[in-house]
Amino acid sequence: MLHIIQTHLSQADLARLLELAQEDDAIVLMDDGVYNQNQLTKPHCSIYVMQSHNEMRGLVAKQSTKPLDMAGLVKLTTNHTNSVSW
C-alpha cells in the first residue's frame, strides 16, 4: 500500500500509520506532510519525501528518507495498487 501524508499528523496518527504499514508499503511525505519526517525515526517500510516540497519549506531530508520527484511519485502509484491519504 502507498501511504500519502499531506498534513502534519499528531503523534497518535503517526503511531497508527506505523502500526498499519507493512514492510512492502511505502510512505510519501508531501505538502505539509514533510514536517512529519522527524517523527518517523525507525521505519520498517520505505519513506519518501517530495524533494521540492521539502526545499520550499527550508527542510533538509532525513537520512532515513528517500528524495522523490514527480516522476518517482507516478512510478510509486503504479507500483502500489492501493493507496490511502492521511
MDAnalysis code that builds the backbone (N, CA, C; Angstrom):
import MDAnalysis as mda
import numpy as np

u = mda.Universe.empty(258, n_residues=86, atom_resindex=np.repeat(np.arange(86), 3), trajectory=True)
u.add_TopologyAttr("name", ["N", "CA", "C"] * 86)
u.add_TopologyAttr("resid", np.arange(1, 87))
u.add_TopologyAttr("resname", ["MET", "LEU", "HIS", "ILE", "ILE", "GLN", "THR", "HIS", "LEU", "SER", "GLN", "ALA", "ASP", "LEU", "ALA", "ARG", "LEU", "LEU", "GLU", "LEU", "ALA", "GLN", "GLU", "ASP", "ASP", "ALA", "ILE", "VAL", "LEU", "MET", "ASP", "ASP", "GLY", "VAL", "TYR", "ASN", "GLN", "ASN", "GLN", "LEU", "THR", "LYS", "PRO", "HIS", "CYS", "SER", "ILE", "TYR", "VAL", "MET", "GLN", "SER", "HIS", "ASN", "GLU", "MET", "ARG", "GLY", "LEU", "VAL", "ALA", "LYS", "GLN", "SER", "THR", "LYS", "PRO", "LEU", "ASP", "MET", "ALA", "GLY", "LEU", "VAL", "LYS", "LEU", "THR", "THR", "ASN", "HIS", "THR", "ASN", "SER", "VAL", "SER", "TRP"])
u.atoms.positions = np.array([
    [0.836, -1.170, 0.000],
    [0.000, 0.000, 0.000],
    [0.888, 1.243, 0.000],
    [0.391, 2.270, -0.637],
    [1.075, 3.557, -0.681],
    [0.347, 4.499, 0.281],
    [1.053, 4.973, 1.282],
    [0.501, 5.899, 2.269],
    [0.977, 7.302, 1.905],
    [0.052, 8.198, 1.626],
    [0.394, 9.565, 1.231],
    [0.018, 10.495, 2.368],
    [1.008, 11.188, 2.906],
    [0.792, 12.112, 4.012],
    [0.969, 13.526, 3.495],
    [-0.102, 14.319, 3.589],
    [-0.073, 15.687, 3.069],
    [-0.164, 16.749, 4.161],
    [-0.390, 16.336, 5.413],
    [-0.520, 17.288, 6.511],
    [0.354, 16.848, 7.682],
    [0.548, 17.759, 8.608],
    [1.289, 17.434, 9.820],
    [0.380, 16.595, 10.706],
    [0.777, 15.358, 10.992],
    [-0.046, 14.427, 11.764],
    [0.286, 14.479, 13.246],
    [-0.689, 14.120, 14.058],
    [-0.456, 14.008, 15.503],
    [0.400, 12.766, 15.777],
    [0.950, 12.709, 16.973],
    [1.740, 11.535, 17.362],
    [0.886, 10.269, 17.313],
    [-0.373, 10.379, 17.709],
    [-1.265, 9.212, 17.696],
    [-1.509, 8.723, 16.271],
    [-1.721, 9.656, 15.342],
    [-1.937, 9.263, 13.946],
    [-0.678, 8.660, 13.335],
    [0.484, 9.221, 13.653],
    [1.737, 8.644, 13.147],
    [1.956, 7.242, 13.704],
    [1.656, 7.057, 14.979],
    [1.802, 5.733, 15.583],
    [0.861, 4.738, 14.908],
    [-0.350, 5.167, 14.624],
    [-1.322, 4.297, 13.947],
    [-0.849, 3.937, 12.540],
    [-0.325, 4.925, 11.832],
    [0.207, 4.692, 10.491],
    [1.312, 3.636, 10.528],
    [2.258, 3.796, 11.431],
    [3.365, 2.846, 11.507],
    [2.898, 1.469, 11.955],
    [1.844, 1.428, 12.736],
    [1.275, 0.156, 13.159],
    [0.636, -0.576, 11.979],
    [-0.010, 0.182, 11.098],
    [-0.702, -0.410, 9.948],
    [0.223, -0.726, 8.778],
    [1.295, 0.031, 8.633],
    [2.171, -0.115, 7.470],
    [2.896, -1.461, 7.493],
    [2.923, -2.088, 6.336],
    [3.624, -3.354, 6.152],
    [5.017, -3.089, 5.584],
    [5.863, -4.098, 5.622],
    [7.241, -3.952, 5.164],
    [7.343, -3.540, 3.692],
    [6.412, -4.002, 2.853],
    [6.474, -3.674, 1.427],
    [5.671, -2.417, 1.066],
    [5.144, -1.719, 2.070],
    [4.446, -0.461, 1.844],
    [5.438, 0.674, 1.640],
    [4.929, 1.789, 1.153],
    [5.735, 2.997, 1.004],
    [4.959, 4.170, 1.595],
    [5.683, 5.067, 2.234],
    [5.101, 6.285, 2.785],
    [5.681, 7.454, 2.005],
    [4.796, 8.323, 1.516],
    [5.221, 9.518, 0.787],
    [4.818, 10.741, 1.597],
    [5.787, 11.576, 1.908],
    [5.543, 12.838, 2.604],
    [5.551, 13.950, 1.569],
    [4.451, 14.692, 1.515],
    [4.354, 15.797, 0.561],
    [3.605, 16.954, 1.203],
    [3.623, 18.106, 0.554],
    [2.996, 19.306, 1.096],
    [3.477, 19.491, 2.543],
    [2.570, 19.821, 3.477],
    [2.986, 19.998, 4.874],
    [3.298, 18.674, 5.561],
    [3.040, 17.578, 4.896],
    [3.391, 16.271, 5.435],
    [4.886, 16.072, 5.600],
    [5.691, 16.883, 4.906],
    [7.153, 16.747, 5.030],
    [7.619, 17.052, 6.447],
    [6.796, 17.798, 7.220],
    [7.161, 18.100, 8.610],
    [7.134, 16.858, 9.500],
    [6.552, 15.770, 9.042],
    [6.479, 14.536, 9.825],
    [7.764, 13.716, 9.794],
    [8.711, 14.050, 8.940],
    [9.880, 13.187, 8.780],
    [10.713, 13.061, 10.050],
    [10.693, 14.042, 10.924],
    [11.454, 13.943, 12.169],
    [10.875, 12.910, 13.124],
    [9.570, 12.652, 13.024],
    [8.928, 11.687, 13.909],
    [8.994, 10.260, 13.375],
    [9.341, 10.091, 12.134],
    [9.429, 8.746, 11.538],
    [10.879, 8.278, 11.611],
    [11.321, 7.946, 12.818],
    [12.734, 7.664, 13.038],
    [13.126, 6.209, 12.814],
    [12.216, 5.275, 13.049],
    [12.552, 3.855, 12.895],
    [11.542, 3.175, 11.989],
    [11.537, 3.558, 10.733],
    [10.534, 2.973, 9.829],
    [10.880, 1.532, 9.455],
    [9.863, 0.742, 9.243],
    [10.061, -0.632, 8.767],
    [9.633, -0.752, 7.307],
    [9.321, 0.393, 6.681],
    [8.995, 0.423, 5.259],
    [9.703, 1.637, 4.647],
    [9.614, 1.779, 3.353],
    [10.298, 2.880, 2.667],
    [9.563, 4.196, 2.890],
    [10.325, 5.249, 3.165],
    [9.751, 6.582, 3.349],
    [10.377, 7.515, 2.330],
    [9.513, 8.169, 1.565],
    [9.935, 9.091, 0.522],
    [9.479, 10.500, 0.875],
    [10.281, 11.479, 0.511],
    [9.934, 12.879, 0.731],
    [10.000, 13.602, -0.608],
    [8.907, 14.290, -0.944],
    [8.914, 15.101, -2.163],
    [9.978, 16.186, -1.997],
    [10.999, 16.084, -2.790],
    [12.165, 16.944, -2.647],
    [11.819, 18.428, -2.788],
    [10.997, 18.778, -3.769],
    [10.659, 20.188, -3.978],
    [9.829, 20.740, -2.818],
    [8.976, 19.920, -2.205],
    [8.162, 20.367, -1.078],
    [9.047, 20.584, 0.148],
    [10.032, 19.728, 0.311],
    [10.995, 19.850, 1.403],
    [11.800, 21.149, 1.255],
    [12.288, 21.385, 0.050],
    [13.104, 22.566, -0.213],
    [12.300, 23.851, -0.044],
    [11.033, 23.857, -0.472],
    [10.197, 25.054, -0.321],
    [10.017, 25.443, 1.143],
    [10.101, 24.470, 2.022],
    [9.919, 24.734, 3.448],
    [11.249, 24.883, 4.171],
    [12.334, 24.864, 3.419],
    [13.662, 25.050, 4.009],
    [14.128, 23.876, 4.845],
    [13.618, 22.689, 4.547],
    [13.979, 21.491, 5.307],
    [15.033, 20.686, 4.571],
    [15.777, 19.926, 5.338],
    [16.768, 19.003, 4.788],
    [16.246, 17.598, 5.034],
    [16.288, 16.762, 4.015],
    [15.779, 15.393, 4.137],
    [16.574, 14.616, 5.172],
    [15.861, 13.853, 5.962],
    [16.494, 12.979, 6.938],
    [17.181, 11.829, 6.215],
    [18.175, 11.262, 6.854],
    [18.940, 10.176, 6.256],
    [18.074, 8.943, 6.014],
    [17.023, 8.763, 6.820],
    [16.170, 7.584, 6.677],
    [15.123, 7.736, 5.576],
    [15.083, 8.902, 4.911],
    [14.110, 9.124, 3.842],
    [14.796, 9.118, 2.486],
    [13.988, 8.913, 1.469],
    [14.488, 8.921, 0.096],
    [13.869, 10.106, -0.632],
    [14.689, 10.909, -1.342],
    [14.125, 12.035, -2.085],
    [13.267, 11.535, -3.248],
    [12.219, 12.300, -3.553],
    [11.271, 11.881, -4.576],
    [10.886, 13.084, -5.420],
    [10.800, 12.875, -6.737],
    [10.281, 13.909, -7.628],
    [8.954, 13.405, -8.200],
    [8.328, 14.207, -9.045],
    [7.002, 13.858, -9.566],
    [7.031, 12.558, -10.377],
    [8.066, 12.353, -11.170],
    [8.162, 11.111, -11.943],
    [8.254, 9.903, -11.013],
    [8.982, 10.050, -9.927],
    [9.083, 8.968, -8.950],
    [7.761, 8.690, -8.258],
    [6.996, 9.752, -7.985],
    [5.682, 9.584, -7.374],
    [4.741, 8.825, -8.304],
    [4.786, 9.160, -9.568],
    [3.949, 8.447, -10.544],
    [4.335, 6.969, -10.578],
    [5.609, 6.689, -10.548],
    [6.074, 5.299, -10.554],
    [5.594, 4.554, -9.303],
    [5.664, 5.212, -8.152],
    [5.190, 4.575, -6.923],
    [3.696, 4.270, -6.990],
    [2.922, 5.189, -7.548],
    [1.483, 4.956, -7.627],
    [1.144, 3.806, -8.570],
    [1.956, 3.599, -9.585],
    [1.699, 2.463, -10.482],
    [2.184, 1.149, -9.867],
    [3.175, 1.218, -8.990],
    [3.701, 0.007, -8.348],
    [2.832, -0.465, -7.173],
    [2.036, 0.417, -6.603],
    [1.168, 0.081, -5.481],
    [-0.282, 0.198, -5.943],
    [-0.992, -0.910, -5.919],
    [-2.360, -0.914, -6.421],
    [-3.324, -0.178, -5.490],
    [-3.005, -0.101, -4.220],
    [-3.855, 0.601, -3.249],
    [-3.091, 1.747, -2.627],
    [-3.829, 2.822, -2.317],
    [-3.221, 3.951, -1.628],
    [-4.219, 4.541, -0.647],
    [-3.689, 5.226, 0.337],
    [-4.503, 5.899, 1.342],
    [-3.835, 7.233, 1.660],
    [-4.654, 8.264, 1.804],
    [-4.139, 9.580, 2.173],
    [-4.407, 9.822, 3.643],
    [-3.419, 10.388, 4.308],
    [-3.536, 10.691, 5.728],
    [-3.600, 12.176, 5.922],
])
